[in-house]
């Protein structure tokens, strides 16, 4: 459509033919001819099959609108008229830039929604104490809200990273024709076609600074894919955390409860599995694999053109699409309904020897180490032993072991030193 408008402006394309092409293109944009796009997305020829599929659909529909029979290419040709001033080598990459941007906009909207729910959960769980773990061993206490806040923070960075990749996607090589030199494209066409395309698409598209470079190289795609991969690596780690914290319900951590979404077993009655976090993990594996394919395809370019763009694009668009669907489903059917098993979390903290770290500044390392060893050997709590040996009072322990005292910078119970 943009090419027809630009070619009409240069007077190379007769208005009657141009307007028919524009009307036919509008029908394609509206999805009315989707069933006529039949070529496989993974194809040889750098996208020529896909481009000519589009040219032929538009040409034949334009012929119908003009009152001609389909295939009357002497009246309106898919090559001479629809493809005027164009090559697959500029049309295909430009179309993919637009498709990628449109899908990324949807993805970021979904990620914003997921981010807001992580923040909501962080606030909801902010006063709930739990044991922090390093090496899967008890460490020191942390608030459940702090863990969920960290999830929202890393997701925020992921969104910024994806958004930063937009810059090179806005640069398109439309008008480059075959190898970036613009052969057979009127200079006025090259100047105007991207302007028309920006208006039609609603995206701030602009001519690439160097059309030969933009035709040869596909680093704009690898940049986006890298950001998507990093996002899924982070999300998979979050999913691992949720699965671990929800393990049980009797013989695991059972720190949180995930919404039940399906019977977990065909043989074990009552079993419920963490299917939503498992879905996140599997999508991460797919996106990481797609990124590797994209890297290999980008590297495989030779001289003036990367002929491997079809498989690159197939994997890139798939990654964005499955991430969007997965994040929406995960947020609606899992994240929104996560509940904290508060009493269980508190019990873990009280039974843990890790809280001795917070008590250490008040009683000294040697005494703290002795109490810790005895707590482990006898299965008693640190609190009980501190009271038994009269090293701290109940009031002092309540202050030191306050969730906010133990989980903020500084010495827990620091105000006790002022009394001395």
LOPABA-71233 format. One line per 5 residues: their letters; for each residue x, y, z of C-alpha. Coordinates in steps of 0.2 Angstrom, whole numbers, m for minus. Example, Ala and Ser with C-alpha at 12.3 -4.5 7.8 and 13.67 -1.06 7.14 Angstrom:
# residues 2
as) 62,m22,39 | 68,m5,36
END
This chain:
# residues 420
xxxxx) 0,0,0 | 14,12,5 | 24,7,m11 | 8,10,m22 | 6,28,m14
xxxxx) 24,32,m16 | 24,26,m34 | 8,35,m38 | 16,51,m31 | 31,49,m43
xxxxx) 19,46,m58 | 27,29,m61 | 11,20,m57 | m6,25,m65 | m18,31,m52
xxxxx) m32,18,m58 | m20,4,m55 | m13,11,m40 | m30,14,m31 | m35,m4,m35
xxxxx) m19,m11,m28 | m22,0,m12 | m40,m7,m10 | m34,m25,m12 | m20,m21,0
xxxxx) m32,m15,13 | m42,m31,12 | m26,m40,16 | m22,m29,30 | m40,m32,37
xxxxx) m36,m51,36 | m49,m54,23 | m37,m64,12 | m28,m74,25 | m33,m91,18
xxxxx) m24,m86,2 | m7,m85,10 | m1,m103,9 | 18,m104,8 | 27,m111,22
xxxxx) 36,m98,33 | 52,m108,33 | 58,m107,15 | 73,m105,3 | 75,m89,m7
xxxxx) 76,m76,8 | 57,m74,8 | 54,m72,m11 | 40,m85,m10 | 31,m76,4
xxxxx) 33,m59,m5 | 27,m66,m22 | 12,m74,m13 | 7,m57,m6 | 10,m49,m23
xxxxx) 0,m62,m32 | m15,m61,m20 | m15,m42,m21 | m13,m42,m40 | m27,m54,m43
xxxxx) m39,m45,m31 | m35,m29,m39 | m39,m36,m56 | m56,m42,m49 | m59,m24,m43
xxxxx) m55,m17,m60 | m67,m29,m68 | m54,m41,m75 | m51,m59,m73 | m38,m66,m61
xxxxx) m22,m69,m70 | m24,m55,m82 | m6,m50,m79 | m5,m40,m95 | m17,m28,m87
xxxxx) m10,m27,m69 | 5,m37,m65 | 11,m44,m48 | 29,m40,m53 | 28,m24,m64
xxxxx) 14,m15,m54 | 12,m22,m37 | 31,m25,m34 | 36,m9,m43 | 52,m1,m35
xxxxx) 53,m15,m23 | 63,m31,m20 | 60,m45,m8 | 76,m40,0 | 69,m23,6
xxxxx) 50,m28,7 | 52,m44,17 | 64,m36,31 | 53,m21,32 | 37,m31,34
xxxxx) 45,m41,48 | 51,m26,57 | 33,m20,58 | 26,m37,63 | 40,m38,77
xxxxx) 36,m21,83 | 17,m24,84 | 19,m41,93 | 32,m33,105 | 19,m19,109
xxxxx) 7,m33,114 | 20,m42,124 | 25,m27,134 | 7,m23,138 | 5,m40,145
xxxxx) 22,m39,154 | 16,m22,162 | 1,m32,168 | 11,m46,175 | 23,m33,183
xxxxx) 9,m24,192 | 3,m41,199 | 20,m45,206 | 21,m28,214 | 3,m31,222
xxxxx) 9,m47,229 | 25,m39,236 | 14,m27,245 | 2,m41,251 | 16,m51,258
xxxxx) 27,m37,264 | 25,m41,283 | 27,m60,281 | 43,m67,287 | 51,m82,280
xxxxx) 68,m91,280 | 80,m85,266 | 90,m99,259 | 107,m99,250 | 114,m116,243
xxxxx) 96,m122,247 | 102,m121,266 | 94,m110,279 | 103,m93,279 | 95,m78,287
xxxxx) 76,m72,287 | 69,m62,273 | 51,m56,270 | 41,m65,257 | 37,m47,250
xxxxx) 55,m44,247 | 56,m59,236 | 41,m54,226 | 48,m37,225 | 64,m44,218
xxxxx) 54,m53,205 | 45,m37,200 | 62,m28,199 | 70,m40,187 | 54,m40,176
xxxxx) 55,m21,175 | 73,m22,169 | 67,m35,156 | 54,m23,150 | 67,m9,148
xxxxx) 79,m21,139 | 65,m26,126 | 60,m8,124 | 78,m2,121 | 79,m15,106
xxxxx) 65,m5,97 | 77,8,90 | 85,m2,77 | 68,m10,72 | 61,7,68
xxxxx) 75,9,55 | 69,0,39 | 78,m3,22 | 63,0,11 | 69,7,m5
xxxxx) 85,m2,m4 | 79,m15,m18 | 90,m29,m21 | 107,m26,m13 | 104,m9,m4
xxxxx) 109,2,m19 | 91,7,m23 | 92,1,m41 | 76,4,m50 | 68,14,m36
xxxxx) 65,33,m40 | 75,43,m27 | 58,52,m23 | 50,35,m20 | 64,30,m8
xxxxx) 61,47,1 | 42,45,2 | 38,26,4 | 44,26,22 | 34,41,27
xxxxx) 18,33,20 | 23,17,29 | 24,26,45 | 7,34,43 | m1,18,38
xxxxx) 7,7,52 | 6,21,66 | 24,17,70 | 39,30,70 | 48,21,55
xxxxx) 62,29,47 | 74,26,33 | 90,17,38 | 105,28,38 | 114,15,26
xxxxx) 103,4,15 | 117,m8,10 | 121,m11,29 | 103,m13,33 | 100,m25,19
xxxxx) 115,m36,23 | 114,m37,42 | 101,m44,54 | 108,m38,71 | 91,m29,74
xxxxx) 83,m46,76 | 97,m54,86 | 96,m39,98 | 78,m42,101 | 80,m61,103
xxxxx) 94,m58,116 | 82,m47,126 | 68,m60,125 | 80,m74,130 | 86,m65,145
xxxxx) 68,m61,150 | 64,m80,149 | 80,m85,159 | 74,m73,173 | 56,m79,172
xxxxx) 61,m97,172 | 71,m94,188 | 56,m86,196 | 46,m101,191 | 59,m112,199
xxxxx) 57,m102,215 | 38,m104,215 | 39,m122,212 | 51,m125,226 | 41,m114,238
xxxxx) 25,m123,234 | 32,m140,236 | 23,m152,247 | 10,m150,253 | 15,m161,268
xxxxx) 33,m166,264 | 40,m151,255 | 43,m133,259 | 24,m128,257 | 28,m110,260
xxxxx) 16,m104,247 | 0,m111,239 | m2,m110,220 | m20,m110,213 | m25,m128,208
xxxxx) m27,m129,189 | m29,m147,185 | m29,m164,193 | m10,m168,195 | m10,m187,192
xxxxx) m20,m200,184 | m15,m212,197 | m13,m202,213 | m29,m195,219 | m28,m177,226
xxxxx) m11,m173,219 | m10,m155,212 | 5,m150,201 | 12,m133,198 | 8,m133,180
xxxxx) 9,m114,177 | 27,m112,183 | 31,m128,173 | 24,m120,158 | 35,m105,161
xxxxx) 50,m116,162 | 46,m125,145 | 43,m108,136 | 60,m103,142 | 68,m118,135
xxxxx) 59,m115,118 | 64,m96,118 | 82,m100,122 | 82,m113,108 | 74,m101,96
xxxxx) 88,m88,101 | 101,m100,96 | 93,m103,79 | 92,m84,77 | 110,m82,80
xxxxx) 115,m96,68 | 104,m89,55 | 110,m71,57 | 128,m77,56 | 125,m87,40
xxxxx) 122,m72,30 | 134,m69,15 | 139,m54,6 | 124,m42,2 | 110,m53,9
xxxxx) 106,m64,23 | 95,m78,14 | 92,m87,31 | 80,m73,37 | 64,m84,35
xxxxx) 69,m96,49 | 76,m82,59 | 59,m73,58 | 49,m88,61 | 58,m91,77
xxxxx) 58,m73,83 | 39,m71,80 | 36,m87,88 | 46,m82,104 | 36,m66,105
xxxxx) 19,m74,103 | 22,m89,115 | 29,m77,128 | 14,m66,127 | 2,m80,128
xxxxx) 11,m88,143 | 13,m72,153 | m6,m68,151 | m10,m86,156 | 2,m87,171
xxxxx) m3,m70,178 | m22,m74,177 | m22,m92,182 | m7,m93,194 | 1,m77,200
xxxxx) m15,m68,205 | m20,m82,216 | m4,m86,225 | m7,m87,244 | 6,m87,258
xxxxx) 6,m100,271 | 10,m87,285 | 10,m98,300 | 21,m111,292 | 33,m98,286
xxxxx) 34,m91,304 | 37,m108,311 | 51,m111,299 | 59,m95,305 | 57,m99,324
xxxxx) 64,m117,322 | 79,m111,311 | 96,m109,318 | 99,m95,305 | 91,m82,317
xxxxx) 106,m84,328 | 115,m72,315 | 103,m58,321 | 106,m62,339 | 125,m63,337
xxxxx) 129,m44,339 | 120,m45,356 | 128,m60,364 | 144,m62,355 | 150,m75,343
xxxxx) 156,m88,355 | 140,m89,365 | 130,m88,349 | 140,m103,341 | 137,m113,357
xxxxx) 118,m110,356 | 117,m114,338 | 126,m131,340 | 115,m136,355 | 100,m131,345
xxxxx) 105,m142,331 | 110,m157,342 | 94,m156,353 | 81,m150,340 | 77,m135,351
xxxxx) 74,m117,345 | 86,m103,347 | 74,m93,356 | 71,m107,369 | 89,m109,373
xxxxx) 92,m90,374 | 79,m89,387 | 85,m104,396 | 103,m98,398 | 96,m80,402
xxxxx) 107,m72,388 | 92,m62,382 | 74,m58,389 | 58,m62,380 | 56,m43,377
xxxxx) 73,m42,369 | 71,m57,358 | 54,m50,352 | 63,m34,347 | 78,m43,338
xxxxx) 67,m56,330 | 55,m43,323 | 52,m46,304 | 57,m29,299 | 72,m28,311
xxxxx) 79,m44,304 | 76,m40,286 | 82,m22,284 | 100,m15,284 | 108,m13,301
xxxxx) 109,m23,317 | 92,m30,322 | 87,m23,339 | 100,m9,338 | 90,1,350
xxxxx) 95,m11,364 | 113,m4,363 | 106,13,368 | 100,6,385 | 117,0,390
END
